[in-house]
């Protein structure tokens, strides 16, 4: 790939954080026990319990899909129902993994503004679930994405409202935190406030998008779920033999607030990019920029000009594009994108006036 490319396709394209890489190199010395019995893995529960201000169990996994599917499998029966937003990653982009690992549970997608699950729609869906009717999936879980696929963020009052609905209907609230740190940086609250204090029972804790090499985690707040989950992880091939190399990434990621510093930088870049695009004629933001993602509609010729000038992005069709800012991105890269768009729109405007 040419070095001149400006890569905004995804935060998955990013490098590994230097701090994470150093931690891996330091861990790569001598021998230690396997399958999570090593000294580094032994530190995980205490480290994350300190981070979340409550006792938790932490299970490293290889991917976000594994984290979501296996976390939900621990709280959902094969005939259960899982309520999520219609654009949730578990519904649109994980190849039926949740259905597979739950043994057949049904995802029940619901509409919601701002790409967030709407409390009223959720309440109505659960109220009409027909408990005890064997023709229908039985409610077991609600899954919310924080930050959402569009980069919008649930506020704490929204989280608490959804959690209250979950409590009343006796279902588990799962959070897909693929961009957990980006949402946390936006809300400027504690990890505890955004999870178990709000009513979250189990969390898919994202790390790879924000600087780790190859690991995510499932953080369990409800202790009743942990034992069953440990067996599901082993059966799914997610109990790593050299677990210390997963553990050390997670430890380095959260210690000294690396995860927050990295997320804040990516968020600032997205805010700068979104504000710059919004000022251009013919450009409209599809959602407020609340994390590290910008969704926008642009004139077709402007989209073509960005591509011609080596700007990489995700084309959603219909003149809509998604640009994702990374922890290792720079203000200079964002300014180049804005300059290309501005220059193209200005030349178009001049041509129209001349005509």
The 8 nearest C-alpha neighbors of each residue, nearest first, counted from 0:
[[1, 2, 4, 3, 6, 309, 5, 311],
 [2, 0, 3, 4, 309, 5, 6, 310],
 [1, 3, 4, 0, 5, 309, 6, 310],
 [4, 2, 1, 5, 309, 0, 310, 308],
 [5, 3, 309, 2, 6, 310, 1, 311],
 [6, 4, 310, 311, 309, 7, 332, 3],
 [5, 7, 311, 8, 4, 310, 312, 9],
 [6, 8, 312, 322, 323, 311, 9, 324],
 [9, 7, 312, 313, 311, 6, 322, 323],
 [10, 8, 323, 11, 7, 12, 322, 324],
 [9, 11, 325, 208, 12, 13, 323, 324],
 [12, 10, 208, 9, 13, 207, 209, 8],
 [13, 11, 10, 9, 14, 8, 6, 208],
 [14, 12, 11, 10, 325, 327, 15, 208],
 [13, 15, 16, 210, 12, 327, 212, 11],
 [16, 14, 210, 212, 211, 17, 20, 19],
 [15, 17, 210, 19, 18, 20, 14, 211],
 [18, 16, 20, 19, 21, 15, 210, 22],
 [19, 17, 21, 16, 20, 22, 251, 252],
 [18, 20, 22, 16, 17, 21, 248, 251],
 [19, 21, 17, 23, 22, 18, 16, 24],
 [22, 20, 24, 18, 23, 19, 17, 25],
 [21, 23, 19, 25, 20, 24, 26, 18],
 [24, 22, 26, 20, 21, 25, 27, 19],
 [23, 25, 27, 21, 26, 22, 20, 28],
 [24, 26, 22, 27, 23, 21, 28, 20],
 [27, 25, 23, 24, 28, 22, 244, 247],
 [28, 26, 24, 25, 23, 29, 244, 30],
 [29, 27, 26, 25, 30, 24, 31, 23],
 [28, 30, 27, 31, 26, 25, 32, 24],
 [31, 29, 28, 32, 27, 37, 33, 26],
 [30, 32, 37, 33, 29, 38, 243, 36],
 [31, 33, 37, 36, 30, 34, 35, 38],
 [32, 34, 240, 241, 35, 36, 37, 242],
 [35, 33, 240, 239, 242, 36, 238, 241],
 [34, 36, 242, 40, 37, 33, 243, 41],
 [35, 37, 32, 33, 34, 40, 41, 38],
 [38, 36, 32, 35, 40, 31, 39, 41],
 [37, 39, 41, 40, 42, 36, 31, 243],
 [40, 38, 41, 42, 243, 37, 246, 247],
 [41, 39, 246, 42, 43, 35, 37, 38],
 [40, 42, 38, 39, 43, 37, 36, 44],
 [43, 41, 40, 39, 45, 44, 46, 38],
 [44, 42, 46, 40, 45, 41, 47, 57],
 [43, 45, 47, 56, 46, 57, 42, 48],
 [44, 46, 48, 43, 47, 42, 49, 54],
 [47, 45, 43, 49, 48, 44, 42, 50],
 [46, 48, 50, 49, 44, 45, 51, 43],
 [49, 47, 54, 45, 53, 51, 55, 50],
 [48, 50, 52, 47, 46, 51, 45, 53],
 [49, 51, 47, 48, 52, 46, 190, 191],
 [50, 52, 191, 48, 53, 49, 190, 47],
 [53, 51, 49, 48, 50, 191, 54, 47],
 [54, 52, 48, 51, 55, 49, 191, 220],
 [53, 55, 48, 52, 56, 220, 44, 45],
 [56, 54, 220, 48, 219, 44, 53, 57],
 [57, 55, 219, 44, 218, 58, 225, 220],
 [56, 58, 218, 44, 217, 219, 43, 55],
 [57, 59, 217, 216, 60, 218, 56, 229],
 [60, 58, 216, 215, 217, 245, 214, 57],
 [61, 59, 215, 216, 237, 214, 62, 66],
 [60, 62, 214, 215, 213, 237, 65, 59],
 [63, 61, 65, 64, 215, 60, 214, 66],
 [62, 64, 66, 65, 215, 67, 177, 205],
 [63, 65, 67, 62, 66, 68, 93, 96],
 [64, 66, 62, 68, 63, 67, 69, 60],
 [67, 65, 63, 64, 203, 69, 68, 217],
 [68, 66, 64, 70, 65, 69, 203, 71],
 [67, 69, 97, 65, 71, 70, 66, 96],
 [68, 70, 72, 71, 66, 67, 65, 100],
 [71, 69, 67, 73, 72, 68, 66, 217],
 [70, 72, 68, 73, 69, 74, 75, 67],
 [71, 73, 101, 69, 75, 70, 74, 100],
 [72, 74, 71, 228, 70, 75, 224, 69],
 [75, 73, 71, 72, 171, 139, 224, 140],
 [76, 74, 72, 139, 79, 73, 71, 101],
 [75, 77, 79, 78, 104, 101, 74, 139],
 [78, 76, 104, 102, 103, 79, 101, 75],
 [79, 77, 104, 76, 136, 137, 103, 80],
 [80, 78, 137, 76, 104, 136, 139, 77],
 [79, 81, 138, 105, 136, 137, 139, 104],
 [82, 80, 140, 106, 141, 107, 139, 105],
 [81, 83, 141, 107, 108, 106, 142, 140],
 [84, 82, 108, 142, 141, 109, 143, 107],
 [83, 85, 109, 87, 116, 108, 86, 110],
 [84, 86, 108, 109, 87, 110, 83, 90],
 [87, 85, 84, 91, 88, 90, 114, 148],
 [88, 86, 84, 90, 89, 85, 91, 83],
 [87, 89, 92, 91, 90, 86, 93, 148],
 [88, 90, 93, 87, 91, 92, 97, 67],
 [91, 89, 88, 87, 92, 86, 93, 85],
 [92, 90, 88, 89, 87, 86, 93, 94],
 [91, 93, 88, 94, 89, 90, 87, 95],
 [94, 92, 89, 95, 96, 64, 91, 88],
 [95, 93, 96, 92, 91, 89, 90, 97],
 [94, 96, 98, 97, 93, 99, 90, 89],
 [97, 95, 99, 98, 94, 93, 68, 100],
 [98, 96, 68, 100, 99, 95, 101, 89],
 [97, 99, 103, 104, 95, 101, 96, 100],
 [100, 98, 96, 102, 97, 101, 103, 95],
 [101, 99, 102, 97, 98, 72, 68, 96],
 [100, 102, 72, 98, 77, 103, 99, 104],
 [103, 101, 77, 99, 100, 98, 104, 76],
 [102, 104, 98, 77, 101, 99, 105, 78],
 [103, 105, 77, 79, 78, 98, 101, 80],
 [106, 104, 80, 81, 107, 79, 103, 98],
 [105, 107, 81, 80, 82, 108, 104, 90],
 [106, 108, 82, 81, 105, 83, 80, 109],
 [109, 107, 85, 83, 84, 82, 106, 110],
 [110, 108, 84, 85, 83, 107, 111, 116],
 [111, 109, 85, 84, 116, 117, 108, 112],
 [110, 112, 117, 116, 115, 114, 113, 109],
 [113, 111, 114, 115, 117, 110, 116, 84],
 [112, 114, 115, 151, 111, 286, 149, 287],
 [113, 115, 112, 111, 147, 149, 116, 86],
 [116, 114, 113, 111, 112, 117, 84, 147],
 [115, 117, 111, 84, 118, 110, 83, 114],
 [116, 118, 111, 120, 119, 121, 115, 112],
 [119, 117, 121, 120, 161, 122, 116, 160],
 [118, 120, 122, 121, 117, 123, 124, 116],
 [121, 119, 123, 117, 122, 118, 124, 109],
 [120, 122, 118, 124, 119, 123, 117, 125],
 [123, 121, 119, 125, 120, 124, 126, 118],
 [122, 124, 126, 120, 121, 125, 119, 127],
 [125, 123, 121, 127, 126, 122, 120, 128],
 [126, 124, 128, 122, 127, 123, 121, 138],
 [125, 127, 123, 124, 128, 122, 129, 168],
 [128, 126, 124, 125, 129, 123, 130, 122],
 [127, 129, 125, 126, 130, 124, 137, 138],
 [130, 128, 127, 132, 131, 135, 126, 137],
 [131, 129, 132, 128, 137, 138, 135, 127],
 [130, 132, 133, 129, 137, 135, 134, 128],
 [133, 131, 134, 130, 129, 135, 137, 136],
 [132, 134, 135, 131, 136, 137, 130, 129],
 [133, 135, 132, 136, 131, 129, 137, 78],
 [134, 136, 133, 132, 137, 129, 128, 130],
 [137, 135, 79, 80, 78, 138, 105, 134],
 [136, 138, 79, 80, 130, 135, 139, 78],
 [139, 137, 80, 79, 140, 136, 81, 170],
 [138, 140, 170, 75, 79, 80, 81, 137],
 [141, 139, 171, 81, 170, 172, 138, 82],
 [140, 142, 82, 172, 81, 173, 83, 171],
 [141, 143, 173, 83, 174, 172, 82, 140],
 [142, 144, 174, 175, 83, 173, 145, 141],
 [143, 145, 175, 147, 146, 174, 176, 87],
 [146, 144, 147, 176, 179, 152, 182, 175],
 [145, 147, 152, 182, 150, 178, 144, 151],
 [148, 146, 144, 150, 145, 149, 151, 152],
 [147, 149, 150, 87, 146, 88, 86, 114],
 [150, 148, 147, 151, 292, 114, 294, 286],
 [149, 151, 292, 147, 290, 146, 148, 289],
 [152, 150, 289, 147, 149, 146, 290, 113],
 [151, 153, 146, 182, 145, 289, 154, 147],
 [152, 154, 157, 158, 155, 145, 115, 151],
 [153, 155, 157, 156, 152, 158, 186, 193],
 [156, 154, 158, 157, 159, 153, 193, 197],
 [155, 157, 159, 158, 154, 160, 153, 197],
 [158, 156, 160, 154, 155, 159, 153, 161],
 [159, 157, 155, 161, 156, 160, 162, 197],
 [160, 158, 197, 162, 156, 157, 161, 163],
 [159, 161, 157, 163, 162, 158, 156, 164],
 [162, 160, 164, 158, 163, 159, 118, 165],
 [163, 161, 165, 159, 198, 164, 160, 158],
 [162, 164, 166, 160, 165, 161, 159, 167],
 [163, 165, 161, 167, 162, 166, 168, 160],
 [164, 166, 162, 170, 168, 163, 167, 169],
 [167, 165, 169, 163, 168, 164, 162, 170],
 [168, 166, 164, 169, 165, 163, 170, 162],
 [167, 169, 165, 166, 170, 164, 125, 138],
 [170, 168, 166, 167, 165, 171, 139, 138],
 [169, 171, 139, 140, 165, 168, 166, 172],
 [172, 170, 140, 200, 141, 173, 165, 139],
 [171, 173, 141, 199, 200, 140, 142, 165],
 [174, 172, 142, 201, 202, 141, 199, 200],
 [173, 175, 202, 143, 142, 176, 144, 203],
 [176, 174, 144, 203, 177, 143, 145, 202],
 [177, 175, 179, 204, 178, 145, 203, 205],
 [176, 178, 205, 179, 175, 204, 63, 203],
 [179, 177, 176, 181, 146, 180, 205, 145],
 [178, 180, 176, 182, 181, 177, 145, 205],
 [181, 179, 183, 182, 178, 262, 259, 184],
 [180, 182, 262, 184, 178, 290, 183, 179],
 [183, 181, 185, 146, 179, 180, 184, 152],
 [182, 184, 180, 186, 185, 181, 187, 179],
 [185, 183, 187, 181, 182, 186, 263, 180],
 [186, 184, 182, 183, 187, 181, 290, 289],
 [185, 187, 183, 188, 184, 182, 154, 155],
 [188, 186, 184, 185, 183, 189, 182, 190],
 [187, 189, 186, 183, 192, 190, 193, 184],
 [188, 190, 192, 191, 193, 187, 183, 51],
 [189, 191, 193, 192, 51, 194, 188, 183],
 [192, 190, 51, 194, 189, 193, 196, 195],
 [193, 191, 196, 189, 190, 194, 197, 188],
 [194, 192, 190, 191, 197, 155, 189, 196],
 [195, 193, 199, 191, 197, 192, 196, 190],
 [194, 196, 199, 198, 197, 191, 200, 220],
 [197, 195, 192, 198, 194, 191, 193, 199],
 [196, 198, 159, 195, 194, 193, 192, 199],
 [197, 199, 195, 162, 196, 194, 200, 159],
 [200, 198, 195, 194, 172, 201, 173, 197],
 [201, 199, 220, 221, 172, 171, 173, 195],
 [200, 202, 219, 173, 220, 199, 218, 174],
 [203, 201, 174, 218, 217, 204, 173, 175],
 [202, 204, 217, 175, 176, 66, 67, 216],
 [205, 203, 216, 176, 202, 217, 215, 177],
 [204, 206, 177, 215, 176, 178, 179, 207],
 [205, 207, 215, 209, 211, 208, 210, 214],
 [206, 208, 211, 209, 210, 212, 213, 214],
 [209, 207, 11, 10, 206, 210, 205, 211],
 [208, 210, 207, 206, 326, 211, 261, 262],
 [211, 209, 16, 15, 207, 208, 206, 212],
 [212, 210, 207, 206, 15, 213, 248, 19],
 [213, 211, 15, 207, 214, 210, 248, 19],
 [214, 212, 207, 211, 61, 215, 62, 245],
 [213, 215, 61, 60, 245, 207, 62, 212],
 [214, 216, 205, 206, 60, 59, 62, 204],
 [217, 215, 59, 204, 58, 60, 203, 218],
 [216, 218, 203, 58, 202, 57, 66, 204],
 [219, 217, 57, 202, 56, 201, 216, 203],
 [218, 220, 201, 56, 55, 221, 217, 57],
 [221, 219, 200, 55, 201, 222, 218, 195],
 [220, 222, 200, 223, 219, 224, 201, 225],
 [223, 221, 224, 225, 220, 219, 55, 56],
 [222, 224, 221, 225, 226, 227, 220, 219],
 [225, 223, 222, 221, 227, 226, 73, 228],
 [226, 224, 228, 222, 227, 223, 229, 219],
 [227, 225, 229, 228, 224, 230, 223, 222],
 [226, 228, 229, 230, 225, 224, 73, 231],
 [227, 229, 231, 225, 226, 230, 73, 232],
 [230, 228, 232, 226, 227, 231, 225, 233],
 [231, 229, 233, 232, 228, 227, 234, 226],
 [230, 232, 228, 234, 233, 229, 235, 227],
 [233, 231, 237, 235, 229, 230, 234, 238],
 [232, 234, 238, 230, 236, 235, 231, 237],
 [233, 235, 231, 232, 236, 230, 237, 238],
 [236, 234, 232, 233, 237, 231, 238, 69],
 [237, 235, 233, 234, 238, 232, 239, 231],
 [236, 238, 232, 235, 60, 233, 239, 61],
 [239, 237, 233, 236, 232, 34, 240, 242],
 [240, 238, 242, 241, 34, 237, 35, 236],
 [239, 241, 34, 33, 242, 238, 35, 243],
 [242, 240, 239, 243, 33, 244, 34, 35],
 [241, 243, 239, 35, 245, 244, 240, 34],
 [244, 242, 246, 245, 241, 39, 40, 247],
 [245, 243, 247, 242, 246, 241, 23, 248],
 [244, 246, 242, 243, 248, 247, 214, 59],
 [247, 245, 243, 40, 249, 248, 244, 39],
 [246, 248, 250, 244, 249, 245, 243, 251],
 [247, 249, 251, 246, 245, 250, 19, 252],
 [250, 248, 252, 246, 247, 251, 253, 245],
 [249, 251, 247, 252, 248, 253, 254, 246],
 [252, 250, 248, 254, 249, 253, 19, 247],
 [251, 253, 249, 250, 258, 257, 254, 248],
 [254, 252, 256, 258, 250, 251, 257, 255],
 [253, 255, 251, 256, 252, 250, 257, 258],
 [254, 256, 257, 253, 251, 252, 258, 259],
 [257, 255, 253, 259, 254, 258, 260, 252],
 [256, 258, 260, 252, 259, 255, 253, 261],
 [259, 257, 261, 256, 252, 253, 260, 262],
 [260, 258, 262, 256, 261, 257, 180, 263],
 [259, 261, 257, 263, 262, 258, 256, 264],
 [260, 262, 326, 264, 258, 259, 263, 257],
 [263, 261, 181, 259, 265, 264, 260, 180],
 [264, 262, 266, 260, 265, 261, 184, 259],
 [263, 265, 267, 261, 262, 266, 326, 260],
 [266, 264, 326, 325, 262, 268, 324, 267],
 [267, 265, 291, 263, 290, 269, 268, 264],
 [266, 268, 270, 264, 269, 265, 263, 271],
 [267, 269, 271, 265, 266, 270, 272, 324],
 [270, 268, 291, 272, 266, 271, 267, 324],
 [269, 271, 267, 273, 268, 272, 274, 288],
 [270, 272, 268, 274, 269, 273, 275, 267],
 [273, 271, 269, 275, 270, 274, 333, 268],
 [272, 274, 270, 276, 275, 271, 269, 293],
 [275, 273, 277, 271, 272, 276, 270, 278],
 [276, 274, 272, 273, 278, 277, 271, 337],
 [275, 277, 273, 278, 279, 274, 272, 282],
 [278, 276, 274, 279, 275, 283, 282, 273],
 [277, 279, 276, 275, 274, 280, 282, 273],
 [278, 280, 276, 277, 282, 281, 341, 275],
 [281, 279, 282, 278, 344, 277, 283, 276],
 [280, 282, 297, 298, 279, 283, 296, 344],
 [283, 281, 297, 280, 296, 279, 277, 276],
 [282, 284, 296, 295, 277, 285, 281, 297],
 [283, 285, 295, 286, 294, 277, 296, 282],
 [286, 284, 295, 294, 283, 296, 287, 293],
 [287, 285, 284, 294, 288, 113, 149, 151],
 [288, 286, 289, 151, 284, 285, 150, 293],
 [287, 289, 290, 293, 270, 286, 150, 273],
 [290, 288, 151, 150, 287, 152, 185, 291],
 [289, 291, 266, 150, 181, 292, 288, 182],
 [290, 292, 266, 269, 324, 265, 323, 150],
 [293, 291, 323, 150, 290, 322, 269, 324],
 [292, 294, 322, 321, 288, 273, 323, 295],
 [295, 293, 321, 285, 320, 284, 286, 322],
 [296, 294, 284, 285, 283, 319, 320, 293],
 [295, 297, 319, 283, 318, 282, 320, 284],
 [298, 296, 282, 318, 281, 299, 301, 302],
 [297, 299, 301, 300, 281, 318, 302, 296],
 [300, 298, 302, 301, 318, 297, 303, 304],
 [299, 301, 303, 302, 298, 304, 297, 343],
 [302, 300, 304, 298, 303, 299, 305, 340],
 [301, 303, 299, 305, 304, 300, 297, 306],
 [302, 304, 300, 306, 301, 305, 307, 299],
 [305, 303, 301, 307, 306, 302, 300, 308],
 [306, 304, 308, 302, 310, 303, 307, 301],
 [305, 307, 303, 310, 309, 308, 304, 302],
 [306, 308, 304, 305, 309, 303, 310, 302],
 [307, 309, 305, 306, 310, 304, 339, 4],
 [310, 308, 4, 306, 307, 5, 311, 305],
 [309, 311, 5, 306, 305, 308, 4, 6],
 [310, 312, 6, 7, 8, 5, 309, 306],
 [313, 311, 8, 7, 322, 321, 314, 310],
 [312, 314, 321, 8, 320, 315, 322, 311],
 [313, 315, 320, 316, 312, 319, 321, 318],
 [314, 316, 319, 320, 313, 317, 321, 318],
 [317, 315, 318, 319, 314, 320, 313, 296],
 [316, 318, 319, 315, 296, 314, 320, 299],
 [319, 317, 296, 316, 297, 299, 298, 320],
 [320, 318, 296, 315, 317, 316, 295, 314],
 [321, 319, 314, 315, 295, 313, 294, 296],
 [320, 322, 294, 313, 293, 312, 314, 323],
 [321, 323, 7, 293, 312, 292, 8, 294],
 [324, 322, 292, 7, 9, 291, 10, 8],
 [323, 325, 291, 265, 269, 7, 268, 292],
 [326, 324, 328, 265, 10, 327, 13, 323],
 [325, 327, 265, 261, 328, 264, 209, 262],
 [328, 326, 325, 13, 329, 14, 265, 16],
 [329, 327, 325, 326, 324, 332, 265, 330],
 [330, 328, 331, 332, 333, 327, 268, 325],
 [329, 331, 333, 332, 334, 268, 328, 271],
 [332, 330, 334, 329, 333, 335, 328, 336],
 [333, 331, 335, 329, 334, 330, 5, 336],
 [334, 332, 330, 336, 335, 331, 272, 337],
 [333, 335, 331, 337, 332, 336, 338, 330],
 [336, 334, 338, 332, 333, 337, 339, 331],
 [335, 337, 333, 339, 338, 334, 340, 332],
 [338, 336, 334, 340, 335, 339, 341, 333],
 [337, 339, 335, 341, 336, 340, 342, 334],
 [340, 338, 342, 336, 337, 341, 343, 335],
 [339, 341, 337, 343, 338, 342, 344, 301],
 [342, 340, 338, 344, 343, 339, 337, 345],
 [343, 341, 345, 339, 340, 344, 338, 346],
 [342, 344, 346, 340, 345, 341, 339, 347],
 [343, 345, 347, 341, 346, 342, 340, 348],
 [346, 344, 348, 342, 347, 343, 341, 349],
 [345, 347, 349, 343, 348, 344, 350, 342],
 [348, 346, 344, 350, 345, 349, 351, 343],
 [349, 347, 345, 351, 350, 346, 344, 352],
 [350, 348, 346, 352, 347, 351, 353, 345],
 [351, 349, 347, 353, 348, 352, 346, 354],
 [350, 352, 354, 348, 353, 349, 347, 346],
 [353, 351, 349, 354, 350, 348, 347, 346],
 [354, 352, 350, 351, 349, 348, 347, 346],
 [353, 351, 352, 350, 349, 348, 347, 346]]
